[in-house]
Amino acid sequence: MEIKDNRIDGGKAFDWGRTSADYAKFRDIYPPEFYAKITGRGLCLKGQKVLDLATGTGVLPRNLYSYGAEWTGIDIAENQIASAKELAAGMDITFLTSAAEDLEFPDGTFDTATACQCYWYFNYETLMPKMARLLKPGGRFAILCMNWLPFEDDIVRASEELVLKYNPGWTGCGETRHPIAVPDIAFDYFDLTDSEVFDLHVPFTRATWNGRMKACRGVGASLTPEQIAAWEKEHTEMLERIAPEEFTTLHYGAIAVLTKK
């Protein structure tokens, strides 16, 4: 599904469904420490019904499945949901195609909700009252992200510059460490009960970093096939010059936990 949002990339259209194959192959990269920040807070554990917003290829539900929660993952992109179902074969996870703002479940269906690497896409005026309705009393909504740090990592910085060469309006660049930006409307329905920012070192090879970058919004989800091919060729050649075969990239992770009032 094609999305246009004036807050993002200057309104340039993008479609996560176009990059589902690369997303499934190259974006399941959160290290164990990232998941420990979730489960260590008593989230997504056995006995909880969990709703994962903008689940993509189901990375969170699949990686936390062994902790015993009952998962429902939703995403606006039909191709992403198809990939999630395929990757979760043998797991009892419900995946549905839906925008987060359009969800319809009975009041108090879920104990926990998660939104990972997606909170900047939502219409919070619609979403926050809906999430408060869908969560049980005292239910928690965990918003998470993990982003690379281009000003502290030469390989990341050079890769971002190449994306900007092909897609100058891309706004997914230039990240620095910061807490999750919880929108004001959230505080009408939730209390911010926990927040943390932490560093992560994520391992890659040249090929997997190339795939990770290609699967970002600025490349695979928005460029033409011809532009993607040209970008990938140039990025591969660049990595052969500046990067060892195996390396780690510096990222930061962040979590904000909202508890229903």
C-alpha positions in Angstrom: 0.0 0.0 0.0 1.4 3.4 -1.1 1.7 5.9 1.7 2.2 9.7 1.5 2.7 11.7 4.6 3.9 15.3 4.5 5.7 14.8 7.8 7.9 12.1 6.2 10.4 12.5 3.2 8.6 15.7 2.1 5.5 13.8 1.2 7.4 11.4 -1.2 5.3 8.2 -1.6 6.6 5.0 -0.1 5.3 1.4 0.1 6.7 -1.1 2.5 5.2 -3.9 0.5 7.7 -3.3 -2.2 10.6 -4.2 0.1 9.0 -7.1 2.0 11.4 -9.7 0.7 14.5 -7.7 1.7 12.8 -6.6 5.0 12.2 -10.3 5.9 15.8 -11.2 5.1 17.7 -8.3 6.4 15.7 -6.4 9.2 15.4 -9.2 11.8 18.5 -7.7 13.5 17.6 -6.6 17.0 20.2 -8.0 19.4 19.3 -10.0 22.5 19.8 -6.9 24.7 17.0 -5.2 22.9 14.5 -7.9 23.7 15.7 -8.1 27.3 14.7 -4.4 27.7 11.1 -5.6 26.9 10.8 -8.8 28.8 12.8 -7.4 31.8 10.0 -5.0 32.3 7.5 -7.8 32.6 6.1 -7.1 29.1 5.1 -9.7 26.5 5.2 -12.7 28.9 3.1 -15.7 29.4 -0.5 -14.9 30.4 -0.6 -11.6 28.4 -2.5 -10.9 25.2 -0.2 -8.6 23.2 -1.0 -6.4 20.2 1.9 -5.5 18.0 1.3 -2.4 15.8 2.9 -2.1 12.4 4.4 -5.5 12.9 6.1 -5.6 9.5 7.3 -9.2 9.0 6.4 -10.0 12.6 9.9 -9.5 14.0 8.7 -8.8 17.6 6.1 -11.5 17.9 8.4 -14.1 16.4 11.4 -13.3 18.5 9.4 -13.1 21.7 7.1 -16.0 21.0 9.0 -18.4 23.3 8.1 -16.2 26.3 4.5 -17.5 26.0 2.4 -14.4 25.3 -0.6 -14.6 23.0 0.3 -12.3 20.0 -1.7 -10.4 17.4 0.3 -8.5 14.8 -1.2 -6.0 12.4 0.3 -4.0 9.5 -1.0 -1.8 6.8 1.1 -3.5 4.1 -0.5 -6.8 2.9 2.9 -8.1 1.6 4.4 -7.6 5.0 1.7 -9.6 6.6 2.1 -12.3 4.0 5.8 -12.5 4.8 5.1 -12.5 8.6 2.8 -15.5 8.2 5.3 -17.4 6.2 8.2 -16.7 8.6 6.0 -17.6 11.6 4.9 -21.0 10.3 4.4 -23.3 13.2 3.8 -20.5 15.6 0.3 -19.6 16.9 0.4 -15.9 16.0 -2.5 -14.0 14.5 -1.5 -11.6 11.7 -4.0 -9.1 10.2 -3.8 -6.5 7.5 -5.0 -3.2 9.0 -3.9 0.4 9.7 -3.4 0.8 13.5 -6.0 3.6 13.4 -8.6 1.3 11.9 -8.4 -1.5 14.4 -11.6 -3.0 15.8 -11.5 -5.2 18.8 -13.7 -5.3 21.9 -12.8 -3.0 24.7 -10.1 -4.3 27.1 -9.0 -7.1 24.7 -5.2 -6.7 25.3 -2.9 -6.6 28.3 0.0 -5.1 26.4 0.6 -3.3 23.1 3.9 -2.7 21.3 4.9 -0.4 18.5 8.5 -1.0 17.3 10.3 1.2 14.7 7.1 2.8 13.6 5.8 5.4 16.1 6.4 8.3 13.8 3.9 7.0 11.2 0.8 7.1 13.3 -2.0 9.6 13.6 -1.9 9.8 17.4 -5.1 11.9 17.7 -6.9 8.8 16.5 -4.6 6.1 17.8 -4.2 7.0 21.5 -7.9 6.9 22.6 -8.3 3.7 20.6 -5.3 2.1 22.3 -6.7 3.2 25.7 -9.9 1.5 24.8 -8.3 -1.7 23.6 -6.1 -2.2 26.6 -7.3 -3.6 29.9 -7.2 -1.4 33.1 -3.5 -0.8 33.9 -2.5 -2.1 30.4 0.8 -1.0 29.0 1.8 0.4 25.6 5.5 0.0 24.9 6.9 2.2 22.1 10.4 1.2 20.9 13.0 2.0 18.3 16.5 1.1 17.3 18.4 3.6 15.0 22.0 3.8 13.7 24.2 6.7 14.7 25.8 8.3 11.6 27.8 11.0 13.4 29.6 8.3 15.4 30.1 5.6 12.7 31.9 6.1 9.4 30.2 3.2 7.6 26.8 4.4 8.6 27.5 8.0 7.7 28.8 7.0 4.2 25.8 4.8 3.6 23.4 7.6 4.6 25.1 10.0 2.2 24.6 7.5 -0.6 20.9 7.2 0.2 20.6 11.0 0.1 22.3 11.1 -3.3 19.5 9.1 -4.7 16.7 10.4 -2.5 17.6 13.9 -1.2 14.3 14.3 0.6 14.7 11.3 2.8 14.2 12.2 6.4 15.3 8.9 8.0 18.9 10.2 8.3 20.9 12.2 10.8 19.8 10.4 14.0 21.2 11.2 17.4 20.3 9.6 20.7 17.1 10.8 22.2 14.2 9.5 24.2 11.0 8.4 22.5 9.0 11.5 21.7 5.7 10.8 23.3 2.9 13.0 21.8 1.0 15.2 24.2 -2.3 13.6 23.3 -1.0 10.4 25.0 -1.1 11.9 28.4 -4.9 12.3 28.2 -5.1 8.5 28.4 -1.7 7.2 29.7 1.0 7.9 32.2 4.7 7.6 31.1 5.9 5.1 33.6 9.3 4.1 32.1 11.7 5.5 29.6 15.3 4.5 28.6 17.9 5.1 25.9 20.7 2.7 25.5 23.6 1.9 23.1 23.7 -1.3 21.0 26.4 -2.7 18.7 24.8 -4.6 15.9 26.9 -7.1 13.8 26.8 -7.1 10.0 28.6 -8.4 7.0 29.0 -6.2 3.9 26.2 -8.1 2.3 23.8 -7.9 5.2 24.5 -4.2 5.8 23.8 -3.6 2.1 20.6 -5.5 2.4 19.6 -3.6 5.6 20.2 -0.3 3.9 18.3 -1.4 0.8 15.4 -2.4 3.0 15.0 1.1 4.4 12.3 3.6 3.5 14.7 5.8 1.6 15.7 3.1 -0.9 13.6 -0.1 -1.3 10.3 1.4 -0.3 10.5 4.5 -2.4 13.0 4.4 -5.3 12.3 3.0 -8.8 13.7 -0.5 -9.6 16.3 1.1 -11.8 17.4 3.5 -9.0 17.5 0.7 -6.5 19.8 -1.3 -8.7 22.1 1.6 -9.3 22.2 2.4 -5.6 22.9 -1.2 -4.6 25.8 -1.4 -7.1 27.3 1.8 -5.8 26.8 0.9 -2.2 28.4 -2.6 -2.7 31.4 -1.0 -4.3 31.7 1.6 -1.5 31.5 -1.1 1.2 34.4 -3.0 -0.5 36.5 0.1 -0.2 35.7 1.3 3.3 34.4 -1.7 5.3 35.9 -5.0 6.5 33.9 -8.1 5.6 32.5 -8.3 9.1 31.9 -5.3 11.4 29.5 -3.9 13.9 27.5 -0.7 13.6 26.7 1.6 16.5 23.0 2.0 17.2 20.9 3.4 20.0 17.8 1.8 21.3 14.9 3.5 23.1 11.8 2.4 24.9 8.9 4.4 26.4 6.3 2.5 28.5 2.8 4.1 28.7 0.5 2.8 31.4 -3.3 3.2 30.9 -4.8 5.6 33.5 
